[in-house]
Amino acid sequence: MKYKMIWNIPNILSCSRIVFTPIILFLTFYITKQQFAIIFIIFQLTDIADGYIARKYNMQTEMGAILDSWGDLCSYLIAFTAMVFYYHDFFVFPRSLFFIFFASLIILNTICLYRKYGVVLFGLHTILAKITFYIQSIFLVVLFFHELVHWLYYLAFFIGVLREIETLFIIKKNAHLPLSVKSIFSKQ
């Protein structure tokens, strides 16, 4: 599938998340976890802003959804890297299996989306995806500003797994690429 690149503010914000990912990954190893938290909050705010601006000013495009999906992958990559770097003692076996399981679901969904629709996406923009974003972001901010809160970690993990399972069902259910589907119960 080919998409025309449209340079609007939401797409530029999504591109900025992708472009700045290597820099943030590099900085992660040289800054405190609180400094990382501030950078990560800014990073996540650009994700909120791109979606809000796109919807409010009718700037939604298929390319924008794809760029946002890639930006979301960058968020996961940055978060996983920082969690393991700053809390390496916590993320050992058997807890490391949660990471592996969650990452495997993301990879499975990406493969399914590509095989069925011919586009590389790292998730869909469902209501559950938005809920997941906020819960996982809250967990990460608490983690990097304060400390590891175990119940919040497991909640963030569990809601992320639910989101990935919902995505699998949506892929199975929809013949056409469901970029604007709201949930497994929505009609495309």
C-alpha positions as CSV (number, residue, x, y, z in Angstrom):
1,M,0.0,0.0,0.0
2,K,1.3,3.5,-0.8
3,Y,0.3,6.5,1.1
4,K,0.9,10.1,0.2
5,M,2.9,12.0,2.9
6,I,1.0,15.0,4.0
7,W,3.0,17.5,6.1
8,N,0.6,18.8,8.7
9,I,1.2,19.5,12.4
10,P,0.0,16.1,13.6
11,N,2.2,14.3,11.2
12,I,5.2,16.5,12.0
13,L,4.7,15.7,15.7
14,S,4.6,12.0,15.0
15,C,7.7,12.3,12.9
16,S,9.4,14.1,15.7
17,R,8.8,11.2,18.0
18,I,10.4,8.9,15.5
19,V,13.4,11.1,14.8
20,F,14.1,11.9,18.4
21,T,13.9,8.2,19.6
22,P,17.6,7.4,19.0
23,I,18.7,10.6,20.8
24,I,16.5,9.8,23.8
25,L,17.7,6.2,23.8
26,F,21.3,7.5,23.9
27,L,20.6,10.0,26.6
28,T,18.9,7.4,28.8
29,F,22.3,6.0,29.7
30,Y,23.7,9.4,30.8
31,I,20.8,11.1,32.7
32,T,18.9,10.4,36.0
33,K,15.6,8.6,35.9
34,Q,13.9,11.9,36.9
35,Q,15.5,13.7,33.9
36,F,14.4,10.8,31.8
37,A,10.8,11.1,33.2
38,I,10.7,14.8,32.1
39,I,11.9,13.9,28.6
40,F,9.4,11.0,28.4
41,I,6.5,13.2,29.5
42,I,7.3,15.7,26.7
43,F,7.5,12.7,24.3
44,Q,4.1,11.4,25.4
45,L,2.6,14.9,25.3
46,T,3.5,15.1,21.6
47,D,1.5,11.8,21.1
48,I,-1.5,13.4,22.8
49,A,-1.1,16.6,20.8
50,D,-0.9,15.0,17.4
51,G,-4.1,13.0,17.9
52,Y,-6.0,15.9,19.5
53,I,-5.0,18.4,16.7
54,A,-5.7,15.8,14.0
55,R,-9.2,15.2,15.3
56,K,-10.1,18.8,16.3
57,Y,-8.9,20.3,13.0
58,N,-9.9,17.4,10.7
59,M,-6.3,16.6,9.8
60,Q,-6.6,12.9,10.1
61,T,-4.9,10.9,7.4
62,E,-4.0,7.3,6.8
63,M,-0.3,8.3,6.7
64,G,-0.8,10.1,10.1
65,A,-2.3,6.9,11.6
66,I,0.7,5.0,10.4
67,L,3.2,7.6,11.6
68,D,1.5,7.7,15.0
69,S,1.7,3.9,15.2
70,W,5.4,4.0,14.5
71,G,5.7,6.8,17.1
72,D,3.9,4.5,19.6
73,L,6.5,1.8,18.9
74,C,9.2,4.3,19.6
75,S,7.5,5.1,23.0
76,Y,7.5,1.4,23.9
77,L,11.1,1.0,22.8
78,I,12.2,4.0,24.9
79,A,10.1,2.9,27.9
80,F,11.3,-0.7,27.8
81,T,14.9,0.4,27.5
82,A,14.6,2.9,30.4
83,M,12.8,0.4,32.6
84,V,15.4,-2.3,32.2
85,F,18.3,0.2,32.6
86,Y,17.0,2.0,35.7
87,Y,15.3,-1.1,37.3
88,H,17.4,-4.0,36.0
89,D,17.1,-5.9,39.3
90,F,13.3,-6.0,39.0
91,F,13.1,-7.1,35.4
92,V,14.7,-10.5,35.8
93,F,13.2,-13.9,35.5
94,P,10.2,-14.6,36.0
95,R,9.1,-10.9,35.6
96,S,11.1,-10.7,32.4
97,L,8.6,-13.1,30.9
98,F,6.0,-10.4,31.1
99,F,8.1,-8.2,28.8
100,I,8.7,-11.1,26.4
101,F,5.0,-12.0,26.3
102,F,3.9,-8.4,25.8
103,A,6.5,-7.8,23.1
104,S,5.6,-11.1,21.4
105,L,1.9,-9.9,21.2
106,I,3.0,-6.6,19.6
107,I,5.1,-8.5,17.1
108,L,2.3,-10.9,16.4
109,N,-0.1,-8.1,15.7
110,T,2.3,-6.3,13.5
111,I,2.8,-9.4,11.4
112,C,-0.9,-10.0,11.2
113,L,-1.6,-6.4,10.2
114,Y,1.1,-6.6,7.5
115,R,0.0,-10.0,6.1
116,K,-3.6,-9.0,6.0
117,Y,-3.4,-5.4,5.0
118,G,0.1,-4.9,3.6
119,V,1.0,-2.1,6.0
120,V,3.4,-2.1,9.0
121,L,1.4,-0.9,12.0
122,F,2.1,-1.4,15.7
123,G,-1.5,-1.3,16.9
124,L,-4.9,0.3,16.2
125,H,-6.3,3.5,17.7
126,T,-9.1,1.9,19.7
127,I,-10.7,3.2,22.9
128,L,-8.8,0.5,24.8
129,A,-5.6,1.7,23.2
130,K,-6.2,5.2,24.6
131,I,-7.0,3.8,28.0
132,T,-3.8,1.7,27.8
133,F,-1.8,4.7,26.8
134,Y,-2.9,6.7,29.9
135,I,-2.5,3.8,32.3
136,Q,1.0,2.9,31.0
137,S,2.0,6.5,30.9
138,I,0.9,7.1,34.5
139,F,2.8,3.9,35.5
140,L,6.0,5.1,33.8
141,V,5.8,8.6,35.2
142,V,5.4,7.2,38.7
143,L,8.1,4.7,38.1
144,F,10.7,7.3,37.0
145,F,9.7,10.1,39.4
146,H,9.1,8.0,42.4
147,E,9.6,4.2,42.5
148,L,8.2,0.9,41.2
149,V,4.6,0.4,42.2
150,H,4.0,-3.3,41.7
151,W,0.2,-3.2,41.4
152,L,0.5,-0.4,38.8
153,Y,3.1,-2.4,36.9
154,Y,0.8,-5.4,36.7
155,L,-2.2,-3.2,35.8
156,A,-0.3,-1.6,33.0
157,F,0.9,-5.0,31.7
158,F,-2.6,-6.5,31.9
159,I,-4.3,-3.6,30.1
160,G,-1.6,-3.7,27.4
161,V,-2.2,-7.4,26.9
162,L,-5.9,-6.8,26.6
163,R,-5.3,-4.2,24.0
164,E,-3.1,-6.5,21.9
165,I,-5.7,-9.3,22.2
166,E,-8.4,-6.9,21.1
167,T,-6.3,-5.9,18.1
168,L,-5.9,-9.5,17.1
169,F,-9.7,-10.0,17.1
170,I,-10.2,-6.7,15.2
171,I,-7.8,-7.9,12.5
172,K,-9.6,-11.2,12.3
173,K,-13.0,-9.5,12.0
174,N,-12.3,-6.8,9.5
175,A,-11.6,-7.4,5.8
176,H,-10.3,-3.8,5.3
177,L,-7.7,-1.9,7.3
178,P,-9.6,-0.7,10.4
179,L,-7.7,2.5,11.1
180,S,-10.7,4.2,12.7
181,V,-12.3,1.3,14.5
182,K,-13.1,2.1,18.2
183,S,-13.4,-1.4,19.7
184,I,-13.9,-5.0,18.9
185,F,-17.6,-4.3,19.2
186,S,-17.6,-1.5,16.6
187,K,-18.7,-1.9,13.1
188,Q,-16.2,-0.6,10.5
